[in-house]
Every structure is written in C-alpha cells, then in structure tokens.
C-alpha cells in the first residue's frame, strides 16, 4: 500500500457485477490528454483519454465527451480547442482537470497560460494540437467530437501518461 487506507476502492462493485462494455474499454491502454477551449472570460478544460488521431489532409482528432461536461458548452460556442499530450510528470495536473484533485480557483489557477484563438495553452505541456470542431454527434452515453487538426506543436516525448484499467501509468512502469 502506498499510504492509502484501502488497497482497493471501497465503493467499486465486484468485477462480475460491473458493466461489460466498460470493463472492455478499461482493457485498452489510452493516451491521457487535457483538452482546453474558450477565452479568458469563459474557458474550460478536461482530462480526456478516449482520443484518436487520423492522418490525412486535414488530419483529424476524435474523442468522447460527457454531455454534462463544462467543456461541451465551451466547444459548442467556440468551435475550437487545444489538445495537450501529457507526460508521466503531469499526473497531478491530469487529476486536477479530471476533478479528482482539488484546485482552489479552478483547474487553470496558477498555470502559465497563453491564450490563443483555439483556447488556452498550458505552457508547461509542449506537445499539442490546435483543432477546429467538424461535428458533435451522440455516441452511446457520450458525445463524439470530431475535429480538423489545424496546427501541431511537437517536442520530444519519451514517457507519455497512459490510462489503463482505472490507473495512470507511464511506459517505463
């Protein structure tokens, strides 16, 4: 145990009582990103791991978003957003944007931000894509966001943050 009270989450139902589709999805390793949108007056951000990139001209990004997320309203209004690719060192920040860790003043408080026409850029995360919404479609309990990738900023990334079976992991783990 790593300082936790319980070895397992006390409110998680036994494995045989869990929803099979959710269990299947949990067995897929997924990249961890933070998607931000809006301007300094009305902005939102959310940790997203249901993301896929499609090559092409233009390249596309798709991800699933809960319909009650604040990010949905801002995306619908602005039509643009920034995808930040996280590294293992960003675990705590990922928890803040997933609302799993408190952040007095909101998730953007204390961050070095650059405001762009696509939305706020978190300066400490160098790998990112700037995107324009192509469609928002209902998909199961979620909304499928499809967007064109307008611009990409790439730097070295050797230890990406990955989500697998309910936990963050780095490739070195």
Phi, psi and omega in degrees: 000144183251056178080007180270155180286318182246145174290325178238161178296128186289344184252004179280128179293159178302152186306320182288350178259359181276156180294125186298323180294319178296321178295320178296314179300323180294343180270004176259123175291135185230144176291150177252127181228164168240126177256128179238150179206161175100188180240185185295339179273329182214093181230158179211157176209153183206141173286129182231130175239000181263053190246144177219142179250135176243126177288156178154187178234092007274161170291156182231153172233140175230148174202162178262143183221133176295137185292346179262000180292139176304327181300326181302311182298319181291319177298316181298322181286311187275326182074007181218157179197170179239132174257122178255123178273123186269151173254167180307326182292352181261017182305312182297318179296321177300318178297323178297312182285345175269001182061031176259352180223133181294148177215091179306128183093358179098170187295335182273350184300131176080358180271147172278111185242147169242124179275128177237172178290347176271341183135183181290137176253127176277109189301329183282358180245101189282337182266118185203160176233140179254124194229153175240128184298130174260321180200154173233116187230138175296136179214103183062230178273005187238177171248133178268116178264125174241132184215152174277139176272115183273325185204149180228138172241121185236133170227177180303138178217104184251341181226073182292153175276131183234146177249126182212124177052045173083009182221151172282146175213154170255163180293339181279354182271000000 
